Amino acid sequence: MPPPITSWGEIRTLTQLAWPVVLSQLGLMSMGVVDTLMVGTLGTQELAALGIGNTWAFGTALIGMGAAFGLDPLISQAYGAQKPRVAGAALARGSIVVGTVGLLVMLAHWHSALALVALGQPTEIIVPASTYVVILTASIPPLLGFALLRQFLQGSGQMSLAMWVVGAGNLINIVANWMLIFGNGGAPALGIAGAAWSTMTVRFAMFALLAILALPSLKEAQPWETDLRDLVKLRQVAWMSLPVGAQMALEVWAFGAVTVMAGWLGVVPLAAHAATLNVTSVTFMVPLGISAAASTRVGNLVGAKLPWSTAAWTALAMSATTMGLSALAFITFSDTLANLYVHEAAPVALALSVLPIAALFQLADGAQVTSFGILRGLSDIHRPMVANIIGYWLLGMPLGYALGFNFSWGLTGLWTGLALSLCIVASLLVFRVAYHQQMGVQSIE
């Protein structure tokens, strides 16, 4: 008979699952931070180009990465039921789905210049931004391969392997950036393009290393034994994974839309926005790690047909605590944070005007991503997409546009709309978790 599930026990279990994921996510984010800090020394225009380039590159790639996240319930519940071969089959079929999406992502990368022009971005940053994205096109397969293997390992409870791989990737990124951005060590000085070549190198290295470390688990799960001709099961996997990719893309695209609108305000507001968004992205990695832990834990419990609600609410409490501390740090150290990224008076002043708003939505941001992880563990992957459409695209984003342009609030208005969006989405998803608890959901079957 399994031991009773208690809140303190779940804190220990979730912490054990979460901390490697948190460090892994922080490691992935730190690559972007390093890129931003290094490119930022080249000037405001280069920083703005990197910001909008990253927005397009990450926003399109996230559809495939999100689809990999959609395998969470299939893999975690399979391991909870002690059926590794079922998890292996999900990985194999998920690879087909994610790979197909990856081809579309590569096409979007290749035509990034057309997209940035259509989005009305400043003319002077189109060429460097699109050059950056086009270089990253060839790195999409290893990026998505890494995402698939990471979700497979996390679903089995192996959270630390990706963490070590990301740590190695960070070291490679720092050295490669130092060489290729600035022309050190005999390398050419490529500027923002050097950051892209460095990122490509890191992605290939990380995928290869994680594939080697995952071999024992892959041999147990034997995904290569899967009958990929079974179109019914392939469609079932697509039905689970693609909505998660869409949900995550809708959220990131909302932030991307604000980045685009910041570009309409000019290069200085765009640089200030890129700096502030990077700061909030760093703190977001902690609840994102808790979300991954909650998805694995809840999925394992559902697969084992054990109560899951204590784990879910404990995860939400942990997320609220960490994001409350982040909000306090934003308010206390706003000057220091702004000056880390930008070194000219105008973008620093703008960044300082929106950091307090970013501090206010920290709790909502943590609640929505953790709730999404819980719902993935419960196989509820369609309703969160609807919540995002309502919160971001029907309510928050139109308000942000109106405040930013019609009421001349500028960047502050855009971030006010983001804050409202996060509050609405968080409320809807937390209520959805409570609904499942009331209904007594216990199994995907």
C-alpha positions in Angstrom: 0.0 0.0 0.0 1.5 3.4 -1.0 2.3 5.9 1.8 -0.3 8.7 2.4 0.1 11.8 0.2 0.7 14.9 2.3 1.5 18.5 1.5 5.0 18.3 3.1 5.7 15.1 1.2 4.6 16.7 -2.0 6.9 19.7 -1.3 9.8 17.3 -1.1 8.8 15.3 -4.1 8.1 18.3 -6.3 11.3 20.0 -5.2 13.3 17.0 -6.1 11.7 16.9 -9.5 11.7 20.7 -10.0 15.1 21.9 -9.1 17.0 20.2 -12.0 14.3 21.5 -14.4 14.6 25.0 -12.9 18.3 25.0 -13.4 17.9 23.6 -16.9 15.4 26.3 -17.8 17.6 29.0 -16.3 20.5 27.5 -18.2 18.6 27.7 -21.4 17.5 31.2 -20.6 20.9 32.3 -19.6 22.1 31.6 -23.2 19.7 34.3 -24.3 20.8 36.6 -21.5 24.4 36.1 -22.5 23.5 36.8 -26.1 21.6 40.0 -25.1 24.3 41.3 -22.8 27.1 40.7 -25.4 25.2 42.0 -28.4 23.9 44.9 -26.2 27.4 46.3 -26.0 27.4 46.8 -29.7 24.6 49.4 -29.4 20.9 50.1 -29.1 20.2 49.2 -32.8 21.9 45.8 -32.5 20.0 45.1 -29.3 16.7 45.9 -30.9 17.5 43.7 -33.9 18.4 40.8 -31.6 15.2 41.3 -29.7 12.9 41.2 -32.7 14.9 38.4 -34.3 14.6 36.3 -31.2 10.9 37.0 -31.0 10.3 35.7 -34.5 12.7 32.7 -34.2 11.5 31.6 -30.8 7.8 32.3 -31.5 7.8 30.0 -34.6 10.0 27.3 -33.1 7.8 27.2 -30.0 5.0 25.5 -31.9 7.2 22.4 -32.4 8.7 22.7 -28.8 5.2 23.0 -27.4 4.1 19.9 -29.3 6.9 18.0 -27.6 5.4 19.3 -24.2 2.1 17.8 -25.3 3.6 14.3 -24.9 3.8 14.9 -21.2 0.6 13.1 -20.2 1.2 10.2 -22.4 4.7 9.6 -21.2 4.2 10.4 -17.5 1.0 8.4 -17.2 2.7 5.5 -19.0 5.6 5.5 -16.5 3.2 5.9 -13.6 1.5 2.7 -14.8 5.0 1.1 -15.2 4.6 0.7 -19.0 7.8 2.1 -20.5 7.0 0.6 -24.0 3.9 2.8 -24.1 6.0 5.8 -23.4 8.4 4.8 -26.1 5.6 4.5 -28.6 4.4 8.0 -27.7 7.9 9.3 -28.3 8.2 7.7 -31.7 4.8 9.0 -32.8 5.5 12.3 -31.3 8.7 12.6 -33.3 6.7 12.3 -36.5 4.3 15.0 -35.4 7.0 17.4 -34.1 9.2 16.7 -37.1 6.4 17.7 -39.5 5.8 20.9 -37.6 9.6 21.5 -37.7 9.6 21.7 -41.5 7.1 24.5 -41.3 9.1 26.3 -38.6 12.2 26.1 -40.9 10.2 27.7 -43.7 9.1 30.5 -41.4 12.7 31.1 -40.3 13.9 31.2 -43.9 11.4 33.9 -44.9 11.8 36.0 -41.7 12.7 39.2 -43.6 9.3 39.2 -45.4 7.6 38.6 -42.0 9.4 41.5 -40.3 8.7 43.9 -43.1 5.0 42.9 -43.0 5.0 43.4 -39.3 6.1 47.0 -39.8 9.4 46.8 -37.9 12.0 49.6 -38.2 13.8 49.5 -41.6 17.3 49.7 -40.1 17.0 46.4 -38.1 15.4 44.2 -40.8 18.6 43.0 -42.3 20.5 42.1 -39.1 17.4 40.6 -37.5 16.5 38.4 -40.5 20.1 37.4 -41.0 20.2 36.2 -37.4 17.0 34.1 -37.9 18.0 32.6 -41.3 21.2 31.3 -39.8 19.2 29.5 -37.1 17.1 27.6 -39.7 19.5 24.6 -39.8 19.4 24.3 -36.0 15.7 23.6 -35.8 16.0 19.8 -36.1 18.5 19.5 -33.2 16.4 22.0 -31.2 13.2 19.9 -31.5 15.1 16.7 -31.1 16.5 17.9 -27.8 13.0 19.0 -26.7 11.5 15.5 -27.5 14.3 13.7 -25.5 14.0 16.1 -22.6 10.2 15.6 -22.3 10.7 11.8 -22.6 13.2 11.8 -19.8 11.2 14.1 -17.6 8.1 12.0 -18.0 10.1 9.1 -16.5 11.2 11.2 -13.6 14.8 11.8 -14.9 15.0 15.5 -14.6 18.8 16.1 -14.2 20.2 14.8 -17.4 19.0 17.8 -19.4 20.3 20.1 -16.7 23.9 18.8 -17.1 23.6 19.0 -20.9 22.4 22.6 -20.7 25.3 23.5 -18.4 27.7 22.2 -21.0 25.8 24.2 -23.7 26.2 27.4 -21.7 30.0 27.0 -21.6 30.1 26.4 -25.3 27.8 29.4 -25.9 30.0 31.8 -23.9 33.2 30.9 -25.7 31.6 30.8 -29.1 29.9 34.2 -28.6 33.2 35.7 -27.4 34.9 34.5 -30.5 32.2 35.0 -33.2 30.5 38.3 -32.0 33.7 40.2 -31.3 36.3 38.4 -33.4 38.4 37.0 -30.7 40.6 33.9 -30.9 41.3 34.3 -34.6 37.6 34.2 -35.5 35.9 36.8 -37.7 33.9 39.6 -35.9 30.4 38.8 -37.1 28.3 40.8 -34.6 24.7 39.7 -34.3 25.3 37.0 -36.9 28.0 35.5 -34.7 25.4 35.0 -31.9 23.3 33.0 -34.3 26.2 30.8 -35.4 27.1 30.2 -31.7 23.5 29.2 -31.0 23.5 26.7 -33.9 26.7 25.1 -32.6 25.2 24.8 -29.1 21.9 23.2 -30.3 23.7 20.5 -32.3 26.1 19.8 -29.3 23.2 19.6 -26.8 21.1 17.2 -28.9 24.0 14.9 -29.5 25.0 14.8 -25.8 21.5 14.3 -24.5 20.9 11.5 -27.1 23.9 9.7 -25.7 22.8 10.1 -22.1 19.2 8.9 -22.9 20.3 5.7 -24.6 19.7 3.4 -21.5 16.1 4.7 -21.2 15.5 4.5 -24.9 16.6 0.9 -24.9 14.1 0.1 -22.2 11.3 2.0 -24.0 12.3 0.8 -27.5 10.5 3.5 -29.5 12.0 2.0 -32.7 9.7 -1.0 -32.2 6.6 1.2 -32.7 4.4 0.6 -35.7 4.3 4.0 -37.3 1.8 2.9 -39.9 -1.0 2.9 -37.4 -2.6 6.2 -38.4 -5.3 6.1 -35.8 -2.7 6.1 -32.9 -0.6 8.7 -34.8 -3.7 11.0 -35.0 -4.3 10.4 -31.3 -0.8 11.7 -30.5 -1.3 14.6 -32.8 -4.6 15.4 -31.0 -2.7 15.5 -27.7 0.4 17.3 -28.7 -0.5 19.9 -31.3 -3.0 21.8 -29.1 -0.2 22.2 -26.5 2.0 23.6 -29.1 -0.7 26.0 -30.2 -1.4 27.0 -26.6 2.2 27.8 -25.8 2.6 29.6 -29.2 -0.5 31.7 -28.5 1.0 32.8 -25.2 4.5 33.6 -26.6 2.9 35.2 -29.6 1.1 37.6 -27.3 4.4 38.7 -25.9 5.7 38.7 -29.4 2.9 40.9 -30.5 3.8 43.4 -27.8 7.4 43.3 -29.1 6.1 44.1 -32.6 4.0 47.0 -31.2 7.0 48.2 -29.3 8.8 48.3 -32.6 6.1 50.5 -34.0 6.9 53.0 -31.2 10.6 53.1 -32.3 14.0 51.6 -31.7 14.4 53.0 -28.2 11.1 51.6 -26.8 11.9 48.3 -28.6 15.3 48.1 -26.8 13.7 48.9 -23.5 11.0 46.3 -24.0 13.6 43.7 -25.0 15.6 44.3 -21.9 12.5 44.2 -19.6 11.2 41.1 -21.3 14.5 39.3 -20.8 14.4 40.0 -17.1 10.9 38.6 -16.7 11.8 35.6 -18.8 14.6 34.8 -16.4 12.3 34.8 -13.3 9.7 32.8 -15.3 12.0 29.9 -15.6 11.4 29.0 -11.9 7.6 28.4 -12.1 8.2 26.9 -15.5 10.4 24.3 -13.8 7.7 23.8 -11.1 5.2 23.4 -13.9 7.2 20.6 -15.5 7.6 18.9 -12.1 3.8 19.2 -11.5 3.0 17.8 -14.9 5.3 14.8 -14.3 4.1 14.2 -10.7 0.4 14.6 -11.5 0.7 12.4 -14.6 2.5 9.7 -12.6 -0.1 9.8 -9.9 -3.0 9.6 -12.5 -1.2 6.7 -14.3 -0.9 4.9 -10.9 -4.6 5.7 -10.1 -3.6 7.7 -7.0 -5.0 11.0 -5.7 -3.3 14.0 -7.4 -4.9 17.1 -5.9 -2.4 17.6 -3.0 0.4 17.6 -5.5 -1.4 20.1 -7.7 -2.2 22.7 -5.0 1.3 22.3 -3.4 2.8 23.1 -6.8 0.7 26.2 -7.1 1.7 27.4 -3.6 5.4 26.9 -4.4 5.0 28.9 -7.6 3.2 31.7 -5.7 6.0 31.9 -3.1 8.8 32.1 -5.7 7.1 34.6 -7.9 6.2 36.8 -4.9 10.0 37.0 -4.2 10.6 37.8 -7.8 8.1 40.7 -7.7 9.9 42.1 -4.6 13.2 41.9 -6.3 11.9 43.7 -9.4 10.7 46.6 -7.2 13.8 46.7 -5.0 16.5 46.4 -7.7 14.8 48.0 -10.7 17.7 50.4 -11.4 20.3 47.6 -11.3 18.3 45.4 -13.5 17.6 48.0 -16.2 21.3 49.1 -16.4 22.4 45.5 -16.8 20.9 45.4 -20.3 20.9 48.9 -21.7 23.6 51.6 -21.4 21.9 54.7 -22.7 19.7 57.0 -20.7 16.5 56.9 -22.9 15.9 53.1 -22.9 16.9 52.8 -19.3 14.2 55.3 -18.3 11.6 53.4 -20.3 12.6 50.1 -18.8 12.3 51.6 -15.3 8.7 52.7 -16.2 7.5 49.1 -17.0 9.5 47.1 -14.5 6.9 47.8 -11.7 4.1 46.5 -14.0 6.2 43.4 -14.7 6.6 43.0 -10.9 2.8 43.1 -10.4 2.0 40.3 -12.8 4.7 37.9 -11.5 2.1 36.0 -9.3 -0.3 35.6 -12.2 2.4 34.4 -14.5 3.5 31.7 -12.1 -0.1 30.6 -11.5 -0.9 30.2 -15.2 2.1 28.2 -16.2 1.9 25.9 -13.1 -1.8 25.3 -13.7 -1.0 24.5 -17.3 1.5 21.9 -16.2 -1.0 20.3 -13.8 -3.6 20.2 -16.6 -1.1 18.6 -19.0 -0.6 15.9 -16.3 -4.4 15.4 -16.3 -4.5 15.2 -20.1 -6.6 18.4 -20.3 -4.8 20.1 -23.2 -7.6 21.8 -25.1 -9.3 24.1 -22.6 -6.0 26.0 -21.8 -5.8 27.0 -25.5 -9.3 28.6 -25.2 -8.3 30.4 -22.0 -5.3 31.9 -23.8 -7.4 33.1 -26.7 -9.8 34.8 -24.3 -7.2 36.2 -21.9 -4.6 37.4 -24.4 -6.2 37.9 -27.8 -9.8 38.9 -27.0 -9.2 41.0 -23.9 -5.7 41.9 -22.8 -4.0 42.6 -26.1 -6.7 44.9 -27.5 -6.6 46.8 -24.2 -2.8 47.1 -24.4 -3.0 48.4 -27.9 -5.7 51.0 -27.0 -3.7 52.2 -24.0 -0.4 52.2 -25.8 -1.5 54.1 -29.0 -5.0 55.5 -28.6 -4.4 56.9 -25.1 -0.7 57.6 -25.8 0.6 55.5 -22.8 3.3 54.0 -25.1 5.2 51.1 -23.7 3.5 51.4 -20.3 0.1 50.8 -21.9 1.4 47.7 -23.8 2.7 46.2 -20.6 -0.6 47.0 -18.8 -2.4 44.9 -21.3 0.0 42.1 -20.8 -0.6 42.2 -17.0 -4.4 42.0 -17.5 -3.9 39.1 -19.9 -1.9 37.1 -17.4 -4.4 37.7 -14.6 -7.3 36.5 -16.8 -5.5 33.4 -18.0 -4.3 32.5 -14.6 -7.8 32.8 -13.1 -9.3 30.6 -15.8 -6.7 27.8 -15.5 -6.7 27.7 -11.7 -10.5 27.4 -11.8 -10.1 24.5 -14.3 -7.8 22.7 -11.9 -10.4 23.1 -9.2 -13.0 21.8 -11.5 -11.1 18.6 -12.1 -10.6 18.1 -8.4 -14.3 18.5 -7.8 -15.1 16.1 -10.6 -12.6 13.5 -9.3 -10.6 13.0 -12.5 -8.2 10.0 -11.9 -7.2 8.6 -15.3 -6.8 9.4 -18.9 -8.7 6.2 -19.8 
